[in-house]
């Protein structure tokens, strides 16, 4: 029981650090912007001051997110060093050399296929429904920044690397030490979905987290998870998707599901082939 609470507590501690640093960084930036605006206005709290702070925050959202990722990674490194010293930090995060490195093309293909499938599914929901309006509003906040390059850096590199370290490397890794694998898999997927907030977002990130957890189990490393997550997020920047009508999205969805099925079949057959005993000489 002591071991259970130890590893569960560590997993929740890493999650708390992930969430609190983002809240702290956003709050610090907001209050700093408010303070500078007050100085510029001679200390008068006018409506324009609040409007300027709000506009400045959204303009700098992408920069704030990158700083959050860097600060969170630094704090996680500090926690791990305090627990076990400087040795073994990367393996503790799940950043090990993956098994079957020749199969690393599969996570990338799965990431793109999953993005097409999710996009096709979302396109079937009428945009005027409240749930879809909430999703559109939540998604638009990711592209509110002033600097497109920083936005792409945060979305395509920052988020996949940090979220895989936190959820698959640290949280899932600790859960698996004290829970059956399937319970740990579901638990990390639920947490990953919940932190994304909006219902539709939480739904497909829950399913994505299940796939990422299985990918971690298969390769014994989160590097393939990073690749899958990276390609999934990179799909947001494929202009082809914005030119497709509903029929095209449905066709893409079916094609994506077919690709996913084929890739999983290849992975299973490849693993079974590798597990067969070699004939004696």
C-alpha positions as CSV (number, residue, x, y, z in Angstrom):
1,X,0.0,0.0,0.0
2,X,2.9,2.3,0.8
3,X,4.3,1.8,-2.7
4,X,0.9,2.5,-4.2
5,X,0.5,5.9,-2.5
6,X,4.1,6.8,-3.3
7,X,3.9,6.3,-7.0
8,X,0.3,7.6,-7.3
9,X,1.3,10.7,-5.3
10,X,4.3,11.3,-7.6
11,X,2.1,11.0,-10.7
12,X,-0.4,13.5,-9.3
13,X,2.5,15.8,-8.2
14,X,3.8,15.9,-11.8
15,X,0.3,16.7,-13.0
16,X,0.0,19.5,-10.5
17,X,3.3,21.0,-11.6
18,X,2.1,20.8,-15.2
19,X,-1.1,22.6,-14.4
20,X,0.2,25.1,-11.8
21,X,3.1,26.4,-13.9
22,X,0.7,27.2,-16.7
23,X,-1.6,29.1,-14.3
24,X,1.3,30.8,-12.7
25,X,2.9,31.9,-15.9
26,X,-0.4,33.2,-17.3
27,X,-1.1,35.1,-14.1
28,X,2.4,36.5,-13.9
29,X,2.3,37.8,-17.5
30,X,-1.2,39.3,-16.9
31,X,-0.2,41.2,-13.8
32,X,3.0,42.3,-15.3
33,X,1.2,43.6,-18.3
34,X,-1.4,45.3,-16.1
35,X,1.4,47.0,-14.0
36,X,3.1,48.3,-17.1
37,X,-0.2,49.6,-18.5
38,X,-0.9,51.4,-15.2
39,X,2.4,53.1,-15.3
40,X,1.7,54.2,-18.9
41,X,-1.7,55.6,-17.9
42,X,-0.4,57.4,-14.8
43,X,-1.9,54.9,-12.4
44,X,-5.5,55.3,-13.6
45,X,-7.6,52.1,-14.0
46,X,-9.6,53.0,-17.1
47,X,-11.5,50.5,-19.3
48,X,-8.8,51.0,-21.9
49,X,-6.2,49.6,-19.5
50,X,-8.1,46.3,-19.1
51,X,-8.8,46.1,-22.8
52,X,-5.1,46.6,-23.6
53,X,-4.0,44.0,-21.1
54,X,-6.5,41.5,-22.5
55,X,-5.4,42.2,-26.1
56,X,-1.7,42.0,-25.1
57,X,-2.2,38.7,-23.4
58,X,-3.8,37.0,-26.4
59,X,-1.2,38.6,-28.7
60,X,1.5,37.0,-26.7
61,X,-0.2,33.7,-26.0
62,X,2.1,31.6,-28.1
63,X,5.2,33.1,-26.4
64,X,3.6,32.5,-23.0
65,X,3.0,28.9,-23.8
66,X,6.6,28.3,-24.9
67,X,7.8,29.9,-21.7
68,X,5.4,27.6,-19.8
69,X,6.8,24.5,-21.4
70,X,10.4,25.5,-20.7
71,X,9.5,26.4,-17.0
72,X,7.6,23.1,-16.5
73,X,10.4,21.0,-18.0
74,X,12.9,22.8,-15.7
75,X,10.7,22.1,-12.6
76,X,10.2,18.5,-13.5
77,X,14.0,18.1,-13.9
78,X,14.5,19.7,-10.5
79,X,12.0,17.3,-8.9
80,X,13.6,14.2,-10.5
81,X,17.1,15.4,-9.5
82,X,15.9,15.9,-5.9
83,X,14.4,12.3,-5.9
84,X,17.2,10.3,-7.6
85,X,20.1,12.6,-8.4
86,X,21.3,13.6,-11.9
87,X,21.6,10.0,-13.2
88,X,18.7,8.4,-15.0
89,X,16.7,11.6,-15.6
90,X,15.9,10.9,-19.2
91,X,14.9,7.3,-18.6
92,X,12.7,8.4,-15.7
93,X,10.9,10.6,-18.1
94,X,10.4,7.8,-20.6
95,X,13.0,9.1,-23.0
96,X,14.7,5.8,-23.6
97,X,16.0,4.2,-26.8
98,X,12.9,2.7,-28.4
99,X,12.6,-1.0,-29.3
100,X,12.2,-1.8,-33.0
101,X,13.5,1.6,-34.2
102,X,12.9,0.5,-37.8
103,X,9.2,0.8,-37.1
104,X,9.2,4.5,-36.1
105,X,7.5,5.3,-39.4
106,X,4.3,3.8,-37.9
107,X,3.7,6.4,-35.2
108,X,4.1,9.3,-37.7
109,X,1.6,7.7,-40.1
110,X,-0.8,6.9,-37.2
111,X,-0.6,10.6,-36.0
112,X,-1.6,11.9,-39.4
113,X,-4.3,9.2,-39.9
114,X,-5.7,10.0,-36.4
115,X,-5.8,13.7,-37.3
116,X,-7.7,13.1,-40.5
117,X,-10.2,10.8,-38.6
118,X,-10.8,13.3,-35.8
119,X,-11.2,16.1,-38.4
120,X,-13.7,14.1,-40.3
121,X,-15.7,13.2,-37.2
122,X,-15.8,16.8,-36.1
123,X,-17.0,17.9,-39.6
124,X,-20.1,15.8,-39.1
125,X,-21.2,17.9,-36.2
126,X,-23.3,21.0,-37.2
127,X,-21.2,24.1,-36.5
128,X,-24.1,26.0,-35.1
129,X,-24.6,23.5,-32.1
130,X,-23.4,24.9,-28.8
131,X,-21.0,22.1,-28.2
132,X,-19.3,22.8,-31.6
133,X,-19.3,26.5,-30.9
134,X,-17.5,25.9,-27.6
135,X,-14.9,23.7,-29.4
136,X,-14.3,26.3,-32.1
137,X,-13.8,29.0,-29.4
138,X,-11.5,26.8,-27.4
139,X,-9.4,25.9,-30.5
140,X,-9.2,29.5,-31.7
141,X,-7.3,30.4,-28.5
142,X,-4.4,28.3,-29.8
143,X,-4.0,30.6,-32.9
144,X,-4.6,33.9,-31.2
145,X,-0.9,34.8,-30.9
146,X,0.9,37.5,-32.9
147,X,3.8,35.3,-34.0
148,X,2.9,32.3,-36.2
149,X,6.4,30.7,-36.1
150,X,6.3,30.7,-32.2
151,X,2.7,29.3,-32.4
152,X,3.9,26.4,-34.6
153,X,6.9,25.8,-32.4
154,X,4.6,25.6,-29.3
155,X,2.0,23.4,-31.0
156,X,4.1,21.1,-33.1
157,X,7.1,20.7,-30.8
158,X,6.6,22.1,-27.3
159,X,3.2,20.5,-26.5
160,X,4.0,17.0,-27.9
161,X,7.3,16.8,-26.1
162,X,6.2,18.1,-22.7
163,X,2.8,16.4,-22.6
164,X,4.3,13.1,-23.5
165,X,7.0,13.5,-20.8
166,X,4.3,14.4,-18.2
167,X,1.4,12.0,-19.1
168,X,3.1,9.0,-20.7
169,X,6.6,9.2,-19.2
170,X,5.9,10.3,-15.6
171,X,2.2,9.7,-14.9
172,X,1.7,6.5,-16.9
173,X,5.1,5.3,-15.9
174,X,4.3,5.6,-12.2
175,X,0.8,4.3,-12.5
176,X,2.1,1.1,-14.2
177,X,4.3,0.4,-11.2
178,X,1.3,0.0,-8.8
179,X,-1.7,-0.8,-11.1
180,X,-2.7,-3.3,-13.7
181,X,-1.6,-2.0,-17.1
182,X,-5.1,-1.6,-18.4
183,X,-6.1,0.5,-15.3
184,X,-3.0,2.7,-15.6
185,X,-3.7,3.1,-19.3
186,X,-7.3,4.3,-18.7
187,X,-6.3,6.5,-15.8
188,X,-3.7,8.4,-17.7
189,X,-6.1,8.8,-20.7
190,X,-8.8,10.2,-18.4
191,X,-6.4,12.7,-16.9
192,X,-5.1,13.7,-20.4
193,X,-8.7,14.2,-21.6
194,X,-9.7,16.2,-18.5
195,X,-6.9,18.7,-18.7
196,X,-8.1,19.6,-22.2
197,X,-11.3,20.9,-20.7
198,X,-13.8,21.3,-23.6
199,X,-16.0,18.2,-24.0
200,X,-15.2,17.4,-27.7
201,X,-11.6,18.1,-27.1
202,X,-11.5,15.9,-24.0
203,X,-13.2,13.1,-26.0
204,X,-10.8,12.8,-28.8
205,X,-7.7,13.4,-26.6
206,X,-8.9,10.6,-24.3
207,X,-8.9,8.2,-27.3
208,X,-5.6,9.7,-28.5
209,X,-4.1,9.1,-25.1
210,X,-5.1,5.4,-25.2
211,X,-3.2,5.0,-28.5
212,X,-0.2,6.9,-27.1
213,X,-0.1,4.6,-24.0
214,X,-0.2,1.5,-26.2
215,X,2.5,3.0,-28.3
216,X,4.6,3.5,-25.2
217,X,4.1,-0.1,-24.2
218,X,5.0,-1.4,-27.6
219,X,8.2,0.6,-28.1
220,X,9.2,0.9,-24.4
221,X,9.9,4.6,-24.9
222,X,7.9,7.8,-25.3
223,X,9.9,9.0,-28.3
224,X,7.4,7.2,-30.7
225,X,4.6,8.9,-28.7
226,X,6.2,12.2,-29.3
227,X,6.3,11.5,-33.1
228,X,2.7,10.4,-33.2
229,X,1.6,13.5,-31.1
230,X,3.8,15.8,-33.2
231,X,2.3,14.6,-36.5
232,X,-1.2,14.8,-35.0
233,X,-0.7,18.4,-34.1
234,X,1.0,19.2,-37.3
235,X,-2.1,18.2,-39.2
236,X,-3.6,21.6,-38.1
237,X,-1.3,23.2,-40.6
238,X,-2.1,21.2,-43.6
239,X,-4.0,23.6,-45.9
240,X,-5.5,20.7,-47.8
241,X,-8.0,20.1,-45.0
242,X,-9.6,23.5,-45.4
243,X,-10.4,22.9,-49.0
244,X,-12.3,19.6,-48.5
245,X,-16.1,19.4,-48.3
246,X,-18.0,17.1,-46.1
247,X,-17.9,14.2,-48.5
248,X,-14.2,14.5,-48.9
249,X,-13.7,14.5,-45.1
250,X,-15.8,11.3,-44.8
251,X,-13.7,9.6,-47.4
252,X,-10.6,10.7,-45.7
253,X,-11.9,9.4,-42.4
254,X,-12.5,5.9,-43.9
255,X,-9.1,6.0,-45.6
256,X,-7.5,7.0,-42.3
257,X,-9.2,4.2,-40.4
258,X,-8.1,1.7,-43.0
259,X,-4.5,2.9,-42.7
260,X,-4.7,2.7,-38.9
261,X,-6.0,-0.9,-39.1
262,X,-3.2,-1.9,-41.6
263,X,-0.5,-0.3,-39.5
264,X,-1.6,-2.0,-36.3
265,X,-1.8,-5.3,-38.1
266,X,1.8,-4.8,-39.3
267,X,2.9,-3.9,-35.8
268,X,1.3,-7.0,-34.3
269,X,2.7,-9.4,-36.9
270,X,6.1,-7.8,-36.6
271,X,6.2,-8.2,-32.8
272,X,5.0,-11.9,-33.0
273,X,7.7,-12.6,-35.6
274,X,10.3,-11.2,-33.3
275,X,9.0,-13.3,-30.4
276,X,9.3,-16.6,-32.2
277,X,12.3,-18.7,-31.0
278,X,15.1,-19.1,-33.4
279,X,15.9,-22.6,-34.6
280,X,19.0,-24.2,-33.1
281,X,22.0,-24.4,-35.3
